[in-house]
Amino acid sequence: MTEVTQENQDKESSFEEIFTKLRESVEALESTELSLEDAMHLYEEGMKLATRCTKILNMAELRITKLDRDYSQDLMDNSEEEVQN
């Protein structure tokens, strides 16, 4: 039940918040003497956070690509109108 709550909370978090949690997980794995179980848990949570970051970045890239394509099309349409006038 806790994992579902954490997953829902991550979905509502910003990219920056999720990335900060990921960075903290990596730092803990690199600098702390952890039990194998704790290290595995941190690694698993880190992978979930990394996946979420990747999804957010992919969605942002798609939005930017669409905006760029739409803007370019508007420029071409306006240029064609100016040539015809």
ChimeraX commands (.cxc) that place a marker at each C-alpha (Angstrom):
marker #1 position 0.00,0.00,0.00 radius 0.5
marker #1 position 2.87,2.37,0.76 radius 0.5
marker #1 position 4.40,1.83,-2.70 radius 0.5
marker #1 position 1.15,2.79,-4.44 radius 0.5
marker #1 position 0.94,5.95,-2.35 radius 0.5
marker #1 position 4.58,6.77,-3.11 radius 0.5
marker #1 position 4.03,6.08,-6.83 radius 0.5
marker #1 position 0.98,8.37,-6.91 radius 0.5
marker #1 position 2.92,11.03,-5.03 radius 0.5
marker #1 position 5.80,10.79,-7.53 radius 0.5
marker #1 position 3.36,11.22,-10.44 radius 0.5
marker #1 position 2.22,14.50,-8.92 radius 0.5
marker #1 position 5.76,15.67,-8.20 radius 0.5
marker #1 position 7.70,17.92,-10.52 radius 0.5
marker #1 position 10.66,16.72,-12.54 radius 0.5
marker #1 position 12.97,18.67,-10.24 radius 0.5
marker #1 position 11.55,17.03,-7.11 radius 0.5
marker #1 position 11.83,13.55,-8.58 radius 0.5
marker #1 position 15.35,14.21,-9.86 radius 0.5
marker #1 position 16.40,15.48,-6.41 radius 0.5
marker #1 position 15.10,12.26,-4.82 radius 0.5
marker #1 position 17.01,10.26,-7.43 radius 0.5
marker #1 position 20.22,12.18,-6.74 radius 0.5
marker #1 position 19.79,11.60,-3.00 radius 0.5
marker #1 position 19.35,7.87,-3.60 radius 0.5
marker #1 position 22.50,7.73,-5.73 radius 0.5
marker #1 position 24.48,9.68,-3.13 radius 0.5
marker #1 position 23.29,7.37,-0.36 radius 0.5
marker #1 position 24.28,4.32,-2.39 radius 0.5
marker #1 position 27.72,5.78,-3.10 radius 0.5
marker #1 position 28.61,7.13,0.31 radius 0.5
marker #1 position 26.90,5.03,2.96 radius 0.5
marker #1 position 27.60,1.62,4.36 radius 0.5
marker #1 position 24.25,-0.04,3.75 radius 0.5
marker #1 position 22.99,-3.53,4.25 radius 0.5
marker #1 position 22.41,-5.42,1.04 radius 0.5
marker #1 position 18.66,-5.23,1.63 radius 0.5
marker #1 position 18.75,-1.44,2.12 radius 0.5
marker #1 position 20.99,-0.99,-0.91 radius 0.5
marker #1 position 18.65,-3.09,-3.05 radius 0.5
marker #1 position 15.66,-1.08,-1.86 radius 0.5
marker #1 position 17.41,2.22,-2.67 radius 0.5
marker #1 position 18.45,0.89,-6.07 radius 0.5
marker #1 position 14.90,-0.23,-6.86 radius 0.5
marker #1 position 13.46,3.13,-5.82 radius 0.5
marker #1 position 16.16,4.90,-7.84 radius 0.5
marker #1 position 15.25,2.94,-10.95 radius 0.5
marker #1 position 11.59,3.86,-10.52 radius 0.5
marker #1 position 12.55,7.52,-10.13 radius 0.5
marker #1 position 14.85,7.38,-13.17 radius 0.5
marker #1 position 12.05,5.85,-15.24 radius 0.5
marker #1 position 9.69,8.62,-14.15 radius 0.5
marker #1 position 12.27,11.30,-15.03 radius 0.5
marker #1 position 12.76,9.74,-18.46 radius 0.5
marker #1 position 9.01,9.73,-19.11 radius 0.5
marker #1 position 8.71,13.39,-18.12 radius 0.5
marker #1 position 11.66,14.33,-20.36 radius 0.5
marker #1 position 10.21,12.36,-23.28 radius 0.5
marker #1 position 6.85,14.12,-22.90 radius 0.5
marker #1 position 8.62,17.50,-22.81 radius 0.5
marker #1 position 10.59,16.62,-25.94 radius 0.5
marker #1 position 7.38,15.66,-27.75 radius 0.5
marker #1 position 5.75,18.95,-26.75 radius 0.5
marker #1 position 8.77,20.93,-27.95 radius 0.5
marker #1 position 8.87,19.01,-31.24 radius 0.5
marker #1 position 5.17,19.69,-31.81 radius 0.5
marker #1 position 5.53,23.37,-30.96 radius 0.5
marker #1 position 8.52,23.68,-33.27 radius 0.5
marker #1 position 6.70,21.93,-36.11 radius 0.5
marker #1 position 3.56,24.04,-35.61 radius 0.5
marker #1 position 5.59,27.26,-35.43 radius 0.5
marker #1 position 7.56,26.34,-38.53 radius 0.5
marker #1 position 4.34,25.56,-40.39 radius 0.5
marker #1 position 2.85,28.92,-39.33 radius 0.5
marker #1 position 5.96,30.70,-40.61 radius 0.5
marker #1 position 5.76,28.88,-43.94 radius 0.5
marker #1 position 2.05,29.64,-44.27 radius 0.5
marker #1 position 2.65,33.33,-43.51 radius 0.5
marker #1 position 5.52,33.49,-46.00 radius 0.5
marker #1 position 3.36,31.93,-48.72 radius 0.5
marker #1 position 0.59,34.44,-48.02 radius 0.5
marker #1 position 3.06,37.34,-48.27 radius 0.5
marker #1 position 4.41,36.02,-51.60 radius 0.5
marker #1 position 0.88,35.71,-52.99 radius 0.5
marker #1 position -0.01,39.25,-51.95 radius 0.5
marker link #1:1,2 radius 0.2
marker link #1:2,3 radius 0.2
marker link #1:3,4 radius 0.2
marker link #1:4,5 radius 0.2
marker link #1:5,6 radius 0.2
marker link #1:6,7 radius 0.2
marker link #1:7,8 radius 0.2
marker link #1:8,9 radius 0.2
marker link #1:9,10 radius 0.2
marker link #1:10,11 radius 0.2
marker link #1:11,12 radius 0.2
marker link #1:12,13 radius 0.2
marker link #1:13,14 radius 0.2
marker link #1:14,15 radius 0.2
marker link #1:15,16 radius 0.2
marker link #1:16,17 radius 0.2
marker link #1:17,18 radius 0.2
marker link #1:18,19 radius 0.2
marker link #1:19,20 radius 0.2
marker link #1:20,21 radius 0.2
marker link #1:21,22 radius 0.2
marker link #1:22,23 radius 0.2
marker link #1:23,24 radius 0.2
marker link #1:24,25 radius 0.2
marker link #1:25,26 radius 0.2
marker link #1:26,27 radius 0.2
marker link #1:27,28 radius 0.2
marker link #1:28,29 radius 0.2
marker link #1:29,30 radius 0.2
marker link #1:30,31 radius 0.2
marker link #1:31,32 radius 0.2
marker link #1:32,33 radius 0.2
marker link #1:33,34 radius 0.2
marker link #1:34,35 radius 0.2
marker link #1:35,36 radius 0.2
marker link #1:36,37 radius 0.2
marker link #1:37,38 radius 0.2
marker link #1:38,39 radius 0.2
marker link #1:39,40 radius 0.2
marker link #1:40,41 radius 0.2
marker link #1:41,42 radius 0.2
marker link #1:42,43 radius 0.2
marker link #1:43,44 radius 0.2
marker link #1:44,45 radius 0.2
marker link #1:45,46 radius 0.2
marker link #1:46,47 radius 0.2
marker link #1:47,48 radius 0.2
marker link #1:48,49 radius 0.2
marker link #1:49,50 radius 0.2
marker link #1:50,51 radius 0.2
marker link #1:51,52 radius 0.2
marker link #1:52,53 radius 0.2
marker link #1:53,54 radius 0.2
marker link #1:54,55 radius 0.2
marker link #1:55,56 radius 0.2
marker link #1:56,57 radius 0.2
marker link #1:57,58 radius 0.2
marker link #1:58,59 radius 0.2
marker link #1:59,60 radius 0.2
marker link #1:60,61 radius 0.2
marker link #1:61,62 radius 0.2
marker link #1:62,63 radius 0.2
marker link #1:63,64 radius 0.2
marker link #1:64,65 radius 0.2
marker link #1:65,66 radius 0.2
marker link #1:66,67 radius 0.2
marker link #1:67,68 radius 0.2
marker link #1:68,69 radius 0.2
marker link #1:69,70 radius 0.2
marker link #1:70,71 radius 0.2
marker link #1:71,72 radius 0.2
marker link #1:72,73 radius 0.2
marker link #1:73,74 radius 0.2
marker link #1:74,75 radius 0.2
marker link #1:75,76 radius 0.2
marker link #1:76,77 radius 0.2
marker link #1:77,78 radius 0.2
marker link #1:78,79 radius 0.2
marker link #1:79,80 radius 0.2
marker link #1:80,81 radius 0.2
marker link #1:81,82 radius 0.2
marker link #1:82,83 radius 0.2
marker link #1:83,84 radius 0.2
marker link #1:84,85 radius 0.2
view
